[in-house]
Amino acid sequence: AATAEKRIHALLNNTEQAKSGSGNQTGEKTASLGLARQQYALAIKRLETEQPGLRFTVRPVDLLKLQTTVSPQEAIISYLITSGKLYIFIVTRTSVAVRTVDIGENELLKQVTQIRTGLHEFANNFYSISMDPETGFEEEKERPDLRTPDTSAYYKKILAPVNIALTDLYKTLITPGEDLLKGVQTIKIIPNGELFLLPFGALIHTDSKQFLIEKYNIVYLTAGDLISPLTNLNTGSVVAFGNPSEADLEGASVEVKAIQKVYPGTIIYTDAAATKERLFKISSAKILHFATHGHILSPLESSNIQLAHLPGIKDPDLTYGEIYALPAEAMEMVVLSACQTALGTVSGTEIGVFIEAFRTKAKTVVASLWSVDDMATGILMTEFYKGLHAGKIRASAMRDAQLKLIRDKRTKNPLFWSAFVLYGDGGKL
């Protein structure tokens, strides 16, 4: 491991030289970058040989295949977690680099868990928001005041530790490679291990106190993005399933009807009409939207997306395995506006099972990292679709929707906006 570490550091020096270029001629810079790519691939191969137990999400050497697809305004950041080190691989159009941080998987898991636990407690014990026809929000009367001063005991106990962890993880995960992000508008993140549980957009810059999403569009990638992209994409309608019978999600009905206002041709199924039988009759769709519950279960094959529960229907929900059998193919996007649909295992430390399955059907999958607030999600999704309809790229539409919630003091907390992650193609529809 020590030998591999030295080689990584030697690689870092070489790639930094390549980034700056050794001369003024384009040919010299191209040759320098080519040498850096060669050294990068060699160092990674040695690392894999000397530490065969490493769990790559995407093998770093394969990132080089993506470099030609990266625009000057984009960067790919991939992570590899080991017992004592974190490796950060950064690929831009003109550079490749590796950075190392002295932190292991146990400490990373501790910090990620602290964030998720704090947000969960915040959700359970602090406040909720509800829809009001006049103002869009109404404070729940039985809850404490939404404005929590930094000096309050509640802030110190629950929110301060979350903010500290989000700030520490910014320094760990982003700062080491941020010098390569000048001019970058979109970062494409390839998580690893515990980082699949983390809402990267909520990371907080130490000095500016900005959330990461306030600085960049954020897209997530997986190994599937190294495969040839879907072609002959469907140009059909938006199809939305919302608040199926027994889901008890009033906001989900509002959500899909709001989407229909943005995209008038949207076909919506709610209540008793939102059945699995109806879903399997859909042979084509441009966007398939689910506003319902999602359940990650053990065994994973039993994980499901809730659909209408009606008398006489034995298995009403869409299971993980059934996703692969859906007749709708080559869709632009699947949106899972449902709880915890971005999680992989019950512990969550792998690529989401629903993301993995739906990526075989669509260029982009939007899913959530935890149980999301019904009303805040409806607002976020409405803004997301407004952005798409206005011609924004997917990543920008999601960012702008999240920024709208950040700028409202009632929903600034990451609990309300940062659960949703966008995997795959972040470009235009």
N, C-alpha and C positions, 0 to 999 in steps of 0.2 A: 504493500500500500504506500509506503514511504517513497519507493522508487517511482510509482505511478504519479504521486503528488509532485515530485520534482519535474517529471516530464510535462505535467499539466502547466506548471509555472514556466517552464522553458517555452512551451507552446504559446502561452500568454504573451511573452516578450516578443516572439516572432510575429504573432498576429497584430500586435500593436504597431510594430514597424511597418507591416503591410498596410495597416489602416492609414497611416500618415503618408505612405509612399516614399520611396527612396530617391525619386527624381521628379522632374517636371513633365516628362513625356508620358502620354497615355499608355504606350507600350510597356514602359518600365513599371507603371502602377499595376497594370494588368498582370505582368509577370510576377510582381511581388505578391499580389492577391492569390495568384495561382499557387505560388510556393506555400503561402499560409494555409490554403485549403489542403494541400498535400500533407503538410505537417500536422494540421488539425486532425485529418483522417487517421494518420499514423499514430498520433498520441492516443486517440480514442480507442483504436484497435488494441494497443498495448494495455490500456486501462481495462478494457473488457477481458483481455486474456489474464491479467494479473488479479482481477477481482471478478470471477465468473458469476458470483451471486447477485450482481447488480440488477436492479429492477428498472429498466428503462421504459418510459412511456413511448418515446420515439428514440431509436438509436441516434446519438448525436451525429454520427457519420452520415446518416440519411438526411439530416437537415441541409446538407450541401445540395441535395437534389431540389430543395425548395428555394434556394437562393436566387435562381434565375426568375422565380415568380414574385419575388419581393420587390415592391416599388420603392423609390427613394423616400417615400413618406411612411414606410412600414419597417418594423423590426420583429423578428421572431426571438422569443426568450424561452428556453427550455431548461428544466430543472432535473437534477439527479440527486437524490438523497441517499447518503450512506450512514453508517452508524456514528461517524464522527465528523463528516464533511458534507457540505452542500456545494455541488458544482452547478454553475450557471453558464449556459451556452447561449451566446448572443450572435445572431446572424442578421446583418443588414445587406443592402444591395452591394455595398462596397467593402464590407469587413466581416470577419469571423473572429470570435474571441471566446475565451473561457475564463471565468472568474471563480475563485473558491472562497468559501466562508467557513470559519471554524464553528460550525453548529451541526449537531447530529439529529437524527430522526426523532429521538425522544424529546429533545427540547423544542423542536418544531411542532410536534404533536401537542405538547403542553401549551404552547402559545395559541395554536389554532383552536384547541379545545376551550381555552379561556375565553376566546372571542365568541365562539358559538354558545357556550354556556351562559356568558353574560348577556348576550342578545336574547337568549331563550328566557332567562329570568326577567329581563326587561319587559319582554312581551307578556309574560304571565302576571307580573306583579305591579307594573307601573301604569300603563294606560292602553287604550285601544282607540281607534277612530271609526266613525260611522258616517254614512252618507246623509247629507241634508239637501233637500231639493233646492233650497235657496242659495246656500253658500258652498256646497260641495263637501263640507266637513262639519261635524258637530262634536264638541268635546263630550265625552261620557261623564255624566254628572257624578257618578260614584267613584271616579278615579281621581288621583291627585292632579295638581296643576301640571300642565304640559311643560311649563317653563321651569326647568330644574337648575338652579344656580350651582356653579361649580363648587361652592362652599357647602352644599347640603350634604347631609350624611348619606342620603341615597346615592348621590352622584359618586361620592368617594367609595362607596361599597360596591356598586354595580357598574357604573359607566366609566369611571376613571380607569380601572384595570383593563377594560376593553379598548379604550383609546390608547393606553400605553402599549398594549400588545399590537394594535394596528400600526402604531408608529414604529415600534421595534421591528416589525416584519417588513415595513417599507425599507428600513435601513438594511435589513438582511437580504431581501429579495430583489429590490429595485436599484438602490443606490450603487451597488458595486458595478453595475453596467450602464448607469444612467448617462455617463459621459458619451456613450455611443448613440444616444437617442436624440441628439440635436437635430431638429428638423423633422422628427418622426411624429406622425399624427395618430397612427394606429399601431398598437403592440399586439402581437399574436402570441399567446401564452400556451405553453405545453406543460401542464402540471405533472407532478409525480408524487406518489404516495399520499401523505397527509395533506398535501397542497390541493388535492381535488376537493377538499372540504372548505377551502378558503375563498371568500369573496375578494379577489384582488382589487376590484374597483374601490373598495372601502379602505384600502391602506392609506395611511396619513403621512404626508411629508412633514419632516421634523420642523422645518423653519416656516414654510408657508401655511402649514396646517391644512393644505388642500388634500382632498381625496384624490387618489390616482385617477379616477374616472373624470375628474375635473381637468386633467391634463391631457389625457389620451382616450381615443376609442380603444375598446378592449375586445378581442376575439380570442376564443380558446380553440386549440387544435389537438388532434389525436393522431395515432398511427394511421387511421383511415384517410387522413388528408394527404398521405403520400401515394395513395392509389389514384388511378385515373378518375377525374371528377365525373359526376353524372352528366349525361348528354341527352339531347332531345327532350328538354325539360317541358313539363306540362304548362300550358297557358290557360288552364281552366280557372274556376272561381275560387274564392276563399270559402272554405267550409268550416263551420264552427259548431262544436258541441259544448253546451254550457248548462250547469246546474241540473244534471240528470236527476230523476226521481230518487229520493232519499239521500241526496248529497247535502241538502240544506245549505246551499251557498247562494243566497239571494243576490249578492254582488256579482256572481258569475253570470247570472241572467242579464244583469245590467251591462256587464262587460261585453258579451257577445252582441247585444243589441247596439251598443255604442260602436263596435267594429262595423256593423252593418251600415251605420250612418256614414262612416268614413268610406267604406267600400259598399255602395248600394247593391251590388250584385251578390253580396255574401249570402250563402245558404246557411241558416242556423237551425239547430236542433236542440231543444231544451226539454226539461221535465221528462214526461213519458216517451217523447219522440227521440230522445238521445240514447238510442239502444245500440248494442253491439251489432245486431242484425242490420240496422240502418248503415252503420259504419262500413260493414263488409259489402254493401251494395254500391259504395262510392268507388268508381273505377278511375277517376281523375280529379285532381285538385291542384291548384297553384300553391295554396297555403292550407294546411290542416291545423285547426286550432282546438285545443281542449282546455276548458275552464271548469275544472272538477278536482276531485281528490286523486292523489297518487300514493301508492303504498309500496315501499321497499320491504320485502319479506324474505324470510329464510325458509326453504331454499329459494334462491333468486328466481327460479322459473315460475314461482307463484306470485311474484311481484305483479301489480296490476294498476291500471288506470280505471277509475270507477266510471261506469256508465249506468243507465237507468235500471233500477231494480224493480222488476214487475212480477206479478203473480205468474207462476208457471215457467219462469225462466230459471234454469238450474245454475248456469254459469254466466251471469250478466256482465262481468267486467272484462276488459281487454287485458289479457296476460302478456307478459314479456315475450313468450314464445309466439303468440298469435300475431304480434306486430310484423314479423317476417312474412306472414301469409296474407297481409292486407293487399287487396288488389290494386290500390293506388300506388303508382310508381313515379319516379323521376319528378318529385315535387320540388318546388323552390324552397319551401320551409315548413317545418312542423313546430308549432308553439305549444309547449306544455305548461300552461298557466295553472299549475297544480303543485301541491306540496311535495318537496323533497325528490322531485323527478330527476335531479342532476346527480343523485347519489348512486354509487356503484354497489358495494356490499352494504350490509346493515350498518357496519362501522363507517362506510362511506369512502374508504381510502383507495378506490379504484375508479376508472372511468364509469360514468353512469350507465346502468344497464339500458335505460330507455333511450339515452343519447346514442349508445352503440347500435341499438336496434333500428331506431328511426333514421340514423345516418345512412343506412342502406336504402332508404326511401327518399331522402331529401338532402339538398345541399347544405341546409342550415337547420340546426335544432336549438331552440331556446327552452331552457329548463330551470328549475329552482333548487337551491341548496338547503332550504328548510321550509317549515310550514309558514306560508306567507299570509299576510293580512289581506282579507277578502277585498275590502274597499280600496286600500292603497294600490293593490295589484290591478284593480279595474282601471284606476286612473293612469297607472304606468302603461298598461297595455293599450289604452285608448291613444295616449300620446305616441307610443311606439308606432301604431298603425297610421296615425296622422303623418308622422315623419316619413314612413315608407311611401304613402300616397303622394307626398310632396316631392318625391324623387330622391330622398336622402339614401345613402348607402345604409345597409342594415345595422352595421356597427355604430354609425353616427345617430341613427334613429333611436337605438337603444340608449346610447349615452345621453342624448337630449331628453329622453323620457325620464331617465334617472336624475338628471340635473333639475328637472322641474320639481321633483319631490325633495331634492336636497335644498332647494331654495325656499321651500315652505317650512317654517320652523316646526310645524306639527309633524312633518314626515322627514326631517333631516337625518334622523338616526338611521344608520345602515340597515337596521332591522326591516325597514319598510321598502327599500329600493335595491339593496345590493344582492339579494338572493338570486336574482335572475342572471344567468350566464348564457352567452351566445357562442355556440360551437359550430365551426365549419366556415362557410363562406360569409364574410362580412360585407360583401360588395352589394351592388344594386340588384334589385329584383329583375 
